């Protein structure tokens, strides 16, 4: 009996133990880490970082600077150069002058001889000689006997022969048209220009700046009559009274086409070219008319 009770007690005790022992849950997946849960639960899209490219992009080429065409520079005009010349006349005296030849026109050119004032020389004509040559007129500026670089003593009778000799040499040049020549003279040079025109009928015209009826024994009244019907251009300034009166008289004595230009305060001889800027151009127009 005692054994049966013991067995019963053990069975009862075993049954009670089974009822009190909790049932272990079945093994499940390990819980997700918190960060993973956040990723799963959030509604926001998952941001991903694009890998940085290791390629180096080519640098953009800078635009070439715009090239502006530079206009061609005008060709430099040929310059007129005076050439010193020596002419030995028949009596052995060396006459010195300067020849100015045109550069913008084709020869043969008209030719003009320039005669300076008393005790002056050919250099006073330099600027105007360039102006004449620039207008297509060849120029020979002469140092008259006893002046400038020309030796000898002042002798106006012999000077007539000198000027005739110079004209012959100038007109014989192949680049000078002997049928289109003239002489411009100032003061006593004007008197010598008129007389030279009488001595050489082929001279087409003369221009007289401040002539006188008589300078140093060189007289012009008879010469003006003998000059004939060829044209003459006479210029003087009123305050230069002797030349002004002489110029009026010479125009009255002129047989052919004569022009008289009178200024006020212009001075004497070649000085008028400086004091009256328009005079030089007026003389050139006159020469173009009669030496064409």
Backbone bond lengths (Angstrom), bond angles and torsions (degrees), N, CA, C in turn:
res aa  C-N    CA-C-N  psi(-1)  N-CA   C-N-CA  omega(-1)  CA-C   N-CA-C  phi
1 X - - - 1.444 - - 1.493 110.09 -
2 X 1.218 111.08 -40.77 1.446 117.08 -179.63 1.483 110.34 -63.97
3 X 1.356 119.78 -37.64 1.476 122.61 -179.73 1.488 109.46 -66.66
4 X 1.307 117.18 -41.75 1.484 120.54 -178.95 1.496 109.83 -61.39
5 X 1.348 117.20 -39.39 1.474 119.91 -178.12 1.483 110.77 -67.38
6 X 1.308 113.17 -38.76 1.489 116.12 179.08 1.492 111.61 -62.90
7 X 1.322 116.96 -42.28 1.481 120.66 -178.88 1.500 109.81 -64.71
8 X 1.395 113.28 -41.42 1.469 116.75 179.86 1.504 111.99 -63.30
9 X 1.309 113.79 -38.23 1.466 117.52 -179.58 1.499 111.28 -66.04
10 X 1.314 117.56 -37.93 1.479 121.18 -179.60 1.515 111.29 -68.77
11 X 1.367 113.40 -37.08 1.476 116.47 179.26 1.497 109.33 -66.34
12 X 1.366 114.77 -42.17 1.484 117.35 -179.74 1.501 111.56 -63.89
13 X 1.342 113.94 -40.72 1.483 118.00 -179.72 1.516 110.85 -65.03
14 X 1.312 117.82 -39.12 1.482 121.39 179.94 1.512 111.17 -65.22
15 X 1.378 115.98 -39.09 1.472 120.49 -179.62 1.516 109.71 -65.76
16 X 1.318 115.17 -39.68 1.465 117.48 -179.81 1.523 112.18 -66.57
17 X 1.323 113.81 -36.45 1.480 117.08 179.33 1.512 111.51 -65.13
18 X 1.335 114.43 -37.12 1.477 118.13 178.87 1.514 110.97 -65.03
19 X 1.315 117.60 -35.48 1.470 120.26 -178.26 1.503 111.46 -74.15
20 X 1.341 119.84 -30.22 1.460 121.56 -174.97 1.503 113.51 -90.44
21 X 1.297 117.93 -15.61 1.483 120.37 -177.34 1.533 110.48 -81.32
22 X 1.347 121.64 121.48 1.502 122.52 -178.15 1.515 110.25 -66.92
23 X 1.322 112.83 148.05 1.479 119.24 179.47 1.525 107.50 -85.92
24 X 1.291 115.20 122.04 1.471 118.97 179.60 1.504 109.60 -70.42
25 X 1.345 117.04 134.26 1.484 119.13 -179.77 1.511 110.24 -65.49
26 X 1.311 113.18 157.76 1.478 117.38 178.80 1.528 109.24 -71.63
27 X 1.277 114.16 144.82 1.487 116.29 -177.99 1.512 111.44 -59.75
28 X 1.381 117.21 136.68 1.477 123.65 179.10 1.505 108.50 -123.09
29 X 1.381 114.93 172.06 1.489 120.08 178.96 1.506 108.83 -63.43
30 X 1.252 115.25 146.73 1.476 121.13 178.48 1.498 109.20 -60.30
31 X 1.315 118.88 142.29 1.486 120.69 -179.97 1.529 111.10 -61.66
32 X 1.336 115.15 142.87 1.473 120.19 179.38 1.513 110.02 -65.59
33 X 1.306 115.41 145.10 1.463 116.54 174.30 1.500 110.29 -63.66
34 X 1.321 115.68 158.03 1.464 120.60 -173.70 1.510 112.10 -59.32
35 X 1.331 115.32 -40.87 1.480 117.66 -177.92 1.496 111.17 -65.37
36 X 1.307 117.22 -36.74 1.461 119.50 -179.95 1.495 110.36 -68.69
37 X 1.341 116.96 -39.22 1.441 119.53 177.85 1.516 111.51 -60.39
38 X 1.325 114.74 -38.86 1.468 118.24 179.90 1.512 110.85 -63.07
39 X 1.311 115.48 -40.64 1.464 119.29 -179.92 1.502 110.60 -64.48
40 X 1.304 115.35 -40.07 1.464 118.71 -176.40 1.502 110.52 -71.33
41 X 1.335 117.79 -41.27 1.444 121.36 -171.95 1.513 112.76 -79.27
42 X 1.356 118.60 -27.66 1.477 118.90 -173.73 1.502 110.50 -69.68
43 X 1.339 116.50 149.69 1.470 122.38 177.23 1.502 111.99 -91.97
44 X 1.355 116.48 -12.17 1.455 119.10 -178.05 1.511 109.93 -73.30
45 X 1.342 116.18 145.38 1.468 118.60 179.08 1.507 110.43 -66.38
46 X 1.268 113.41 148.29 1.451 119.00 179.64 1.511 109.18 -77.11
47 X 1.327 115.78 125.21 1.459 119.85 179.61 1.507 109.17 -88.55
48 X 1.340 111.65 135.86 1.472 117.52 177.89 1.507 108.71 -121.76
49 X 1.273 118.02 148.09 1.460 123.72 179.70 1.512 109.62 -97.20
50 X 1.405 114.76 120.95 1.452 118.17 179.74 1.509 109.64 -69.99
51 X 1.294 115.88 141.47 1.466 118.07 178.97 1.518 110.59 -65.04
52 X 1.295 114.32 140.39 1.473 119.50 178.79 1.507 109.71 -74.38
53 X 1.372 114.63 128.01 1.465 118.33 -179.31 1.511 110.25 -69.82
54 X 1.287 115.17 139.50 1.464 120.45 179.18 1.516 111.36 -90.78
55 X 1.379 117.32 -4.44 1.459 119.64 179.31 1.516 109.77 -76.58
56 X 1.326 116.82 141.52 1.468 122.22 177.76 1.513 108.29 -96.83
57 X 1.344 117.34 123.26 1.464 119.48 -179.01 1.527 109.42 -72.61
58 X 1.335 115.77 146.62 1.465 120.35 -178.89 1.525 109.47 -68.33
59 X 1.352 117.07 137.70 1.477 118.28 178.11 1.515 110.05 -65.60
60 X 1.309 114.74 141.51 1.460 118.37 178.08 1.519 109.97 -67.30
61 X 1.346 116.64 136.17 1.462 120.71 179.07 1.518 109.49 -73.11
62 X 1.342 115.32 131.46 1.456 119.15 176.49 1.518 109.02 -73.05
63 X 1.326 117.53 138.39 1.476 118.73 -179.63 1.516 111.24 -62.73
64 X 1.318 115.96 139.64 1.458 120.23 178.40 1.518 109.38 -65.59
65 X 1.323 117.33 141.73 1.475 118.69 177.88 1.512 110.82 -62.10
66 X 1.313 114.25 139.28 1.463 119.16 -179.55 1.521 110.16 -67.83
67 X 1.305 115.90 129.07 1.461 120.93 -178.18 1.523 108.90 -93.25
68 X 1.292 114.42 119.20 1.461 119.48 178.68 1.518 109.25 -93.62
69 X 1.307 115.76 127.52 1.464 119.78 -178.87 1.516 109.99 -65.00
70 X 1.305 115.30 130.58 1.467 120.92 177.84 1.514 108.94 -93.15
71 X 1.321 118.03 122.66 1.469 118.59 -179.53 1.515 110.89 -62.62
72 X 1.301 114.52 145.25 1.460 118.96 178.41 1.508 109.91 -61.48
73 X 1.325 115.21 134.89 1.456 119.15 176.74 1.523 109.44 -70.01
74 X 1.330 116.70 139.38 1.461 118.00 179.36 1.514 110.85 -62.83
75 X 1.294 114.11 142.96 1.452 117.89 178.88 1.528 109.79 -63.30
76 X 1.289 113.63 137.79 1.461 118.81 -179.57 1.525 109.48 -66.41
77 X 1.314 114.81 130.18 1.453 119.10 -178.88 1.530 110.08 -65.75
78 X 1.314 113.11 141.11 1.464 117.98 177.87 1.523 108.58 -65.10
79 X 1.301 116.57 136.49 1.455 121.00 -177.15 1.525 110.90 -91.43
80 X 1.323 114.53 148.49 1.458 121.52 177.53 1.519 108.18 -88.02
81 X 1.297 116.38 125.48 1.461 121.32 -178.17 1.521 109.54 -117.87
82 X 1.323 115.87 126.86 1.462 119.44 175.52 1.528 110.43 -75.08
83 X 1.306 115.54 133.47 1.465 121.43 -179.23 1.531 109.15 -111.24
84 X 1.314 115.31 119.97 1.462 120.53 179.42 1.535 109.41 -70.00
85 X 1.330 115.73 132.87 1.463 120.32 -179.67 1.526 110.50 -130.93
86 X 1.300 115.11 148.94 1.464 122.15 175.84 1.526 108.45 -120.58
87 X 1.311 115.93 129.05 1.460 122.01 178.10 1.524 108.40 -123.12
88 X 1.301 116.48 120.72 1.467 120.25 178.90 1.527 108.81 -90.35
89 X 1.342 115.73 116.12 1.464 118.80 -177.34 1.540 110.87 -79.73
90 X 1.310 118.38 172.70 1.472 120.68 -174.66 1.523 115.06 -56.87
91 X 1.327 118.59 -29.19 1.474 118.26 -179.88 1.535 111.86 -89.07
92 X 1.341 117.31 9.42 1.459 121.55 174.38 1.515 115.48 92.07
93 X 1.340 118.83 -4.40 1.461 120.86 179.10 1.527 109.56 -76.28
94 X 1.311 115.36 132.33 1.472 120.10 178.05 1.527 109.11 -87.50
95 X 1.319 115.36 116.54 1.456 121.59 177.91 1.534 108.13 -92.93
96 X 1.312 116.22 129.75 1.466 121.05 -177.02 1.528 109.36 -108.68
97 X 1.316 114.98 135.08 1.461 120.64 177.97 1.517 110.73 -150.55
98 X 1.312 115.43 177.88 1.464 121.72 177.28 1.519 108.53 -127.69
99 X 1.330 114.82 129.87 1.467 120.93 179.07 1.525 109.20 -101.51
100 X 1.326 116.14 130.12 1.465 123.02 177.03 1.528 107.24 -117.47
101 X 1.316 116.22 115.89 1.463 120.32 -177.23 1.526 110.36 -106.74
102 X 1.324 117.86 141.21 1.471 120.54 176.17 1.527 110.67 -63.29
103 X 1.337 116.52 153.80 1.464 121.05 178.65 1.526 112.59 -120.93
104 X 1.314 117.45 -12.84 1.462 120.35 -176.31 1.521 113.38 -107.72
105 X 1.292 116.97 12.14 1.463 120.12 178.12 1.519 109.12 -142.19
106 X 1.313 115.18 155.50 1.460 120.53 -176.93 1.534 110.95 -86.19
107 X 1.323 116.86 139.81 1.470 119.53 174.56 1.527 109.84 -73.19
108 X 1.319 117.15 164.96 1.475 127.19 4.55 1.534 111.65 -77.20
109 X 1.321 114.48 142.05 1.456 121.34 -178.12 1.532 110.77 -101.86
110 X 1.331 116.95 157.87 1.465 118.83 167.01 1.529 108.36 -67.85
111 X 1.330 116.73 152.73 1.458 120.07 -177.31 1.510 112.32 -127.14
112 X 1.331 115.63 142.66 1.467 121.29 -179.53 1.523 109.06 -132.45
113 X 1.338 116.30 137.43 1.469 122.66 173.92 1.519 108.02 -100.74
114 X 1.339 116.48 136.76 1.461 121.89 178.94 1.525 109.89 -110.10
115 X 1.349 115.74 130.47 1.469 121.91 -178.68 1.530 109.35 -121.07
116 X 1.329 116.23 125.05 1.462 123.35 -173.76 1.541 112.83 -81.62
117 X 1.328 114.43 179.50 1.466 121.91 179.11 1.537 110.54 -83.33
118 X 1.316 115.46 171.87 1.471 121.40 177.73 1.524 110.15 -61.07
119 X 1.322 116.07 133.60 1.468 125.52 179.76 1.531 113.43 62.41
120 X 1.287 115.38 19.29 1.463 120.50 174.44 1.532 108.07 -106.45
121 X 1.307 117.83 -163.18 1.470 120.97 175.87 1.527 109.46 -156.37
122 X 1.313 115.86 -177.49 1.460 121.23 -171.47 1.536 113.39 -68.28
123 X 1.330 117.75 -20.48 1.460 119.85 -175.65 1.529 113.10 -66.04
124 X 1.339 117.56 -20.15 1.467 118.89 179.22 1.528 111.41 -66.65
125 X 1.331 116.58 -16.72 1.452 121.43 -177.99 1.540 112.53 -92.61
126 X 1.322 117.95 -4.12 1.462 119.79 -166.84 1.533 113.54 -53.89
127 X 1.315 116.98 -51.87 1.469 119.03 -178.64 1.516 111.65 -61.85
128 X 1.319 115.52 -44.41 1.464 117.97 -177.46 1.526 111.46 -71.33
129 X 1.332 117.04 -31.11 1.457 119.94 176.71 1.531 110.45 -61.91
130 X 1.330 116.82 -40.36 1.465 120.42 176.41 1.530 110.64 -62.98
131 X 1.316 115.80 -39.53 1.462 119.79 179.55 1.522 111.19 -65.12
132 X 1.311 116.64 -42.71 1.463 120.01 177.93 1.528 111.10 -62.78
133 X 1.344 115.85 -47.43 1.467 119.55 -179.81 1.522 111.05 -63.53
134 X 1.330 116.65 -33.53 1.456 120.04 177.32 1.509 112.92 -66.70
135 X 1.314 116.34 -15.77 1.467 121.62 177.50 1.529 111.88 -105.38
136 X 1.326 115.48 21.12 1.464 119.62 172.86 1.506 115.94 83.72
137 X 1.333 117.75 17.28 1.470 121.14 -179.14 1.521 108.93 -114.42
138 X 1.325 117.37 121.27 1.469 120.63 175.69 1.526 109.12 -72.75
139 X 1.337 115.51 143.48 1.469 120.60 -173.01 1.520 110.08 -130.74
140 X 1.346 115.19 137.27 1.468 120.38 170.18 1.519 107.26 -123.28
141 X 1.357 115.86 109.16 1.463 121.36 177.61 1.527 108.10 -93.25
142 X 1.313 116.58 122.40 1.469 122.41 -171.98 1.527 112.19 -107.87
143 X 1.336 115.08 138.02 1.476 120.23 164.73 1.528 106.12 -85.98
144 X 1.331 116.80 110.55 1.461 119.00 -178.57 1.531 110.35 -69.79
145 X 1.285 115.20 160.36 1.464 123.16 -177.96 1.539 111.57 -46.57
146 X 1.341 115.20 127.47 1.462 120.35 178.77 1.525 113.46 81.99
147 X 1.326 118.56 9.49 1.465 122.42 -178.47 1.528 109.66 -131.23
148 X 1.323 115.69 149.39 1.458 120.06 175.17 1.515 112.73 58.20
149 X 1.331 115.28 -132.54 1.462 120.66 -178.69 1.529 113.33 -86.89
150 X 1.310 116.15 -8.36 1.466 118.37 177.30 1.530 109.10 -81.76
151 X 1.310 115.48 127.91 1.466 120.11 -177.47 1.524 112.52 -79.29
152 X 1.304 115.38 -160.94 1.469 121.07 179.72 1.508 111.89 82.82
153 X 1.304 113.89 175.56 1.463 120.80 178.23 1.514 109.81 -99.81
154 X 1.320 114.86 154.55 1.462 119.18 178.50 1.519 109.29 -63.35
155 X 1.312 115.95 121.66 1.457 122.28 178.99 1.523 106.89 -152.08
156 X 1.337 116.77 106.33 1.457 120.15 -171.86 1.519 112.70 -74.33
157 X 1.305 117.59 -25.09 1.470 118.59 174.73 1.534 110.20 -66.66
158 X 1.332 115.61 -45.56 1.465 119.39 177.30 1.537 111.02 -69.24
159 X 1.330 116.38 -29.47 1.463 119.85 178.58 1.530 111.03 -62.90
160 X 1.354 116.91 -32.55 1.471 119.19 175.22 1.517 110.72 -57.81
161 X 1.345 115.55 -44.33 1.460 120.10 -179.42 1.529 110.90 -67.39
162 X 1.332 115.59 -37.68 1.467 119.21 178.28 1.527 111.12 -59.36
163 X 1.329 116.01 -47.29 1.468 120.52 -176.89 1.525 110.36 -66.11
164 X 1.320 117.30 -38.56 1.460 120.77 176.57 1.530 109.68 -60.67
165 X 1.326 116.42 -42.02 1.465 121.90 179.87 1.534 110.67 -64.05
166 X 1.332 115.77 -42.22 1.471 119.89 178.97 1.521 110.02 -64.08
167 X 1.328 117.48 -43.48 1.469 119.68 179.56 1.527 110.68 -60.92
168 X 1.320 118.12 -42.35 1.464 120.76 -179.51 1.529 110.81 -61.98
169 X 1.332 116.44 -41.52 1.461 119.65 178.52 1.527 111.58 -66.48
170 X 1.311 116.48 -39.93 1.469 119.97 -179.90 1.523 110.65 -66.70
171 X 1.329 117.04 -46.55 1.463 120.26 -176.51 1.525 112.71 -71.85
172 X 1.339 117.81 -19.23 1.463 120.75 177.69 1.523 112.93 -80.15
173 X 1.299 117.09 -11.47 1.466 119.69 179.89 1.527 109.90 -68.21
174 X 1.341 117.94 138.77 1.461 119.69 -179.11 1.527 113.71 -66.06
175 X 1.339 117.43 -21.36 1.462 119.53 -179.17 1.526 112.88 -93.30
176 X 1.332 117.18 7.22 1.469 121.91 178.13 1.521 108.88 -117.76
177 X 1.321 115.71 135.43 1.462 121.24 176.53 1.537 107.75 -88.76
178 X 1.340 116.06 108.58 1.473 121.25 -176.59 1.519 112.64 -63.19
179 X 1.318 117.37 -20.19 1.462 120.68 -179.59 1.530 112.06 -87.01
180 X 1.342 116.52 1.22 1.476 119.71 179.63 1.531 108.91 -132.93
181 X 1.294 116.05 68.16 1.466 120.30 -179.79 1.525 110.59 -124.89
182 X 1.324 114.86 156.18 1.463 120.88 178.81 1.517 109.87 -153.59
183 X 1.322 116.64 175.63 1.465 122.68 178.64 1.525 108.70 -136.05
184 X 1.328 114.98 135.87 1.464 121.26 172.44 1.520 107.03 -115.87
185 X 1.322 116.37 128.33 1.460 120.34 179.32 1.512 111.37 -131.31
186 X 1.343 116.64 153.98 1.458 122.11 179.50 1.525 109.69 -124.27
187 X 1.350 115.23 131.89 1.460 121.60 179.94 1.537 110.20 58.32
188 X 1.333 119.29 -122.04 1.462 118.61 178.95 1.530 110.30 -65.54
189 X 1.327 116.06 -24.59 1.459 119.41 173.70 1.517 112.15 -65.44
190 X 1.350 116.16 -29.37 1.464 119.99 175.92 1.527 109.93 -68.74
191 X 1.340 116.30 -42.56 1.464 119.18 176.94 1.524 111.02 -60.55
192 X 1.357 116.52 -42.42 1.451 120.37 179.75 1.533 111.46 -67.66
193 X 1.336 117.12 -31.58 1.464 120.26 177.98 1.529 110.29 -64.83
194 X 1.335 117.16 -43.40 1.459 120.61 180.00 1.527 110.94 -64.76
195 X 1.323 116.90 -43.82 1.461 120.41 179.87 1.526 110.58 -65.39
196 X 1.320 117.73 -38.64 1.464 120.97 177.75 1.524 110.69 -65.54
197 X 1.338 115.93 -33.67 1.467 118.91 176.06 1.515 111.13 -64.97
198 X 1.340 115.93 -35.52 1.471 119.59 176.37 1.523 110.31 -67.38
199 X 1.358 116.89 -40.94 1.465 121.29 -177.43 1.522 112.79 -69.00
200 X 1.328 118.12 -26.99 1.461 120.98 -178.78 1.534 109.83 -125.51
201 X 1.332 116.87 97.22 1.466 120.93 -177.04 1.530 113.83 -60.93
202 X 1.345 117.79 -20.29 1.461 120.05 -177.98 1.542 112.16 -74.81
203 X 1.327 116.61 -15.85 1.471 119.65 176.57 1.531 108.11 -66.34
204 X 1.345 115.89 127.03 1.458 119.75 -170.86 1.533 113.01 -80.13
205 X 1.330 117.70 -36.60 1.460 119.89 -176.94 1.520 110.49 -158.59
206 X 1.342 115.80 161.78 1.468 121.77 175.39 1.529 108.43 -133.03
207 X 1.344 114.67 149.29 1.462 121.79 176.05 1.523 106.65 -119.44
208 X 1.329 117.01 124.22 1.462 122.65 -174.55 1.523 109.73 -112.97
209 X 1.347 116.83 110.46 1.461 121.91 176.92 1.528 108.84 -97.29
210 X 1.320 116.74 112.55 1.477 123.42 -179.72 1.531 112.85 57.40
211 X 1.335 117.76 55.53 1.473 119.01 177.03 1.527 110.13 -73.25
212 X 1.311 116.14 168.10 1.467 121.47 175.06 1.521 108.91 -135.44
213 X 1.325 115.81 155.37 1.469 118.27 176.59 1.519 110.06 -65.74
214 X 1.338 117.05 -26.92 1.464 120.61 176.23 1.520 109.46 -157.04
215 X 1.320 116.05 118.91 1.465 122.58 173.17 1.526 107.38 -123.84
216 X 1.332 117.30 120.05 1.472 122.29 176.37 1.525 111.64 51.80
217 X 1.321 115.52 37.45 1.463 120.12 179.00 1.516 114.41 83.17
218 X 1.317 118.39 -0.69 1.477 121.16 177.64 1.523 107.32 -92.84
219 X 1.331 115.96 106.93 1.464 121.42 -173.91 1.531 111.35 -100.47
220 X 1.337 115.07 153.83 1.465 119.04 -172.24 1.530 115.80 -125.17
221 X 1.330 118.73 -10.43 1.471 119.10 -175.76 1.516 111.55 -60.92
222 X 1.318 117.31 -53.19 1.457 120.50 -179.82 1.526 111.24 -66.24
223 X 1.323 115.21 -34.34 1.469 119.53 -179.47 1.532 110.94 -63.77
224 X 1.332 116.40 -37.53 1.467 117.76 -179.41 1.524 110.98 -64.93
225 X 1.291 116.39 -39.49 1.475 119.23 177.27 1.524 110.14 -66.39
226 X 1.341 116.37 -43.62 1.459 120.51 -178.33 1.535 112.02 -68.66
227 X 1.279 117.42 -21.84 1.475 121.37 -179.48 1.525 110.94 -64.35
228 X 1.304 115.80 -25.19 1.459 119.94 173.25 1.516 114.13 80.56
229 X 1.324 114.66 -147.89 1.468 121.26 -171.35 1.521 114.31 -89.37
230 X 1.282 117.27 3.98 1.467 119.42 178.11 1.535 110.30 -68.83
231 X 1.335 117.06 151.68 1.467 120.43 -176.60 1.526 112.32 -72.41
232 X 1.335 115.64 150.72 1.458 122.52 177.81 1.525 108.53 -141.49
233 X 1.345 116.60 141.09 1.462 122.24 178.38 1.523 106.81 -118.88
234 X 1.351 116.88 119.36 1.470 123.29 -176.46 1.528 109.13 -113.42
235 X 1.329 116.04 133.69 1.471 120.69 -178.71 1.533 108.84 -132.87
236 X 1.340 116.19 136.23 1.467 120.91 176.64 1.516 109.14 -153.89
237 X 1.341 116.05 171.62 1.459 121.89 178.38 1.523 109.08 -120.98
238 X 1.306 116.71 139.30 1.455 122.16 -171.27 1.530 113.53 -57.90
239 X 1.345 117.62 -40.93 1.468 118.64 -177.55 1.521 112.28 -70.53
240 X 1.331 116.60 -17.58 1.471 121.89 174.67 1.529 105.89 -85.88
241 X 1.345 115.12 74.02 1.470 120.94 -163.14 1.523 114.59 -59.55
242 X 1.332 117.89 -42.19 1.468 118.24 -177.74 1.532 110.14 -63.92
243 X 1.309 116.51 -44.80 1.461 119.50 179.75 1.528 110.91 -68.73
244 X 1.333 116.25 -36.80 1.461 118.94 179.82 1.529 110.72 -63.83
245 X 1.325 116.84 -45.13 1.470 119.84 178.49 1.530 111.17 -66.60
246 X 1.328 116.15 -40.71 1.469 119.88 179.34 1.530 110.57 -63.34
247 X 1.325 116.36 -38.37 1.471 120.63 -178.16 1.523 110.85 -65.44
248 X 1.319 117.33 -40.01 1.467 120.33 178.13 1.531 110.42 -64.83
249 X 1.308 115.37 -41.60 1.465 119.32 179.27 1.522 111.32 -63.99
250 X 1.313 116.02 -43.21 1.469 120.07 -179.51 1.524 111.30 -64.00
251 X 1.330 117.39 -37.27 1.454 118.03 177.14 1.524 111.05 -64.90
252 X 1.340 116.55 -37.87 1.464 119.56 178.26 1.524 111.43 -65.27
253 X 1.340 116.03 -30.59 1.464 120.46 -179.37 1.526 113.10 -83.23
254 X 1.310 115.98 -13.21 1.468 119.56 -177.19 1.522 110.32 -65.96
255 X 1.328 115.09 139.69 1.461 121.17 -179.11 1.525 110.92 -92.23
256 X 1.312 115.95 -40.30 1.467 120.44 -176.43 1.526 112.28 -97.52
257 X 1.318 115.13 -155.06 1.463 122.09 -179.52 1.527 109.45 -65.63
258 X 1.331 117.73 116.31 1.463 121.54 -179.87 1.522 109.51 -126.21
259 X 1.318 115.73 138.91 1.457 121.77 177.23 1.527 108.65 -123.49
260 X 1.322 114.96 136.62 1.462 120.81 178.98 1.523 108.60 -123.81
261 X 1.341 115.85 122.31 1.467 121.95 177.80 1.527 107.76 -115.17
262 X 1.344 117.07 117.87 1.460 121.53 -179.01 1.531 109.46 -111.80
263 X 1.319 115.75 131.28 1.459 121.79 177.49 1.523 109.87 -113.30
264 X 1.311 115.34 173.39 1.454 121.32 175.60 1.528 108.27 -125.56
265 X 1.323 116.71 120.88 1.464 120.46 178.82 1.515 114.70 76.17
266 X 1.327 117.95 21.02 1.469 121.12 -176.71 1.522 112.73 -88.75
267 X 1.331 117.29 -13.94 1.457 118.93 179.05 1.516 112.59 92.87
268 X 1.328 114.32 -154.02 1.471 120.19 -171.84 1.531 110.65 -128.33
269 X 1.327 115.53 139.89 1.460 121.33 172.65 1.519 113.86 59.57
270 X 1.353 116.31 -133.05 1.468 120.85 -177.09 1.527 112.42 -65.74
271 X 1.336 117.81 -18.25 1.467 119.80 177.37 1.522 111.81 -61.40
272 X 1.318 116.63 -26.94 1.466 119.75 -179.61 1.524 111.57 -65.17
273 X 1.326 117.42 -28.73 1.467 119.83 178.80 1.530 110.87 -66.15
274 X 1.314 117.13 -30.54 1.459 120.90 178.19 1.524 111.39 -83.75
275 X 1.319 116.50 -38.44 1.457 120.14 -175.96 1.523 113.34 -80.59
276 X 1.292 116.98 -21.59 1.466 121.89 177.78 1.525 108.05 -123.59
277 X 1.350 118.15 87.44 1.467 121.46 -174.32 1.522 114.56 -55.18
278 X 1.326 117.28 -30.79 1.463 119.16 -178.21 1.517 113.93 -78.49
279 X 1.338 117.17 -11.44 1.465 119.96 -175.66 1.526 111.25 -65.94
280 X 1.322 117.46 -43.53 1.457 119.83 -178.57 1.513 112.12 -58.23
281 X 1.329 116.89 -44.08 1.463 120.52 179.52 1.521 111.18 -66.56
282 X 1.328 116.59 -35.06 1.470 120.66 179.02 1.534 110.58 -65.00
283 X 1.324 116.21 -41.13 1.469 120.02 178.01 1.528 110.39 -65.54
284 X 1.328 117.20 -39.68 1.466 120.15 179.34 1.523 110.82 -62.88
285 X 1.312 117.09 -43.29 1.463 119.94 178.07 1.527 110.83 -62.35
286 X 1.314 115.04 -38.62 1.467 119.15 177.15 1.536 110.38 -62.19
287 X 1.320 116.75 -46.51 1.474 120.16 -179.52 1.526 111.62 -63.69
288 X 1.315 116.49 -39.61 1.469 118.84 178.62 1.527 111.17 -62.52
289 X 1.329 114.87 -34.06 1.481 118.57 179.84 1.515 111.44 -67.93
290 X 1.336 117.48 -40.52 1.459 119.73 -174.07 1.511 115.32 -101.46
291 X 1.335 117.22 -8.14 1.452 119.94 176.58 1.528 112.30 -112.91
292 X 1.314 116.12 15.73 1.465 118.97 -178.76 1.540 110.68 -71.38
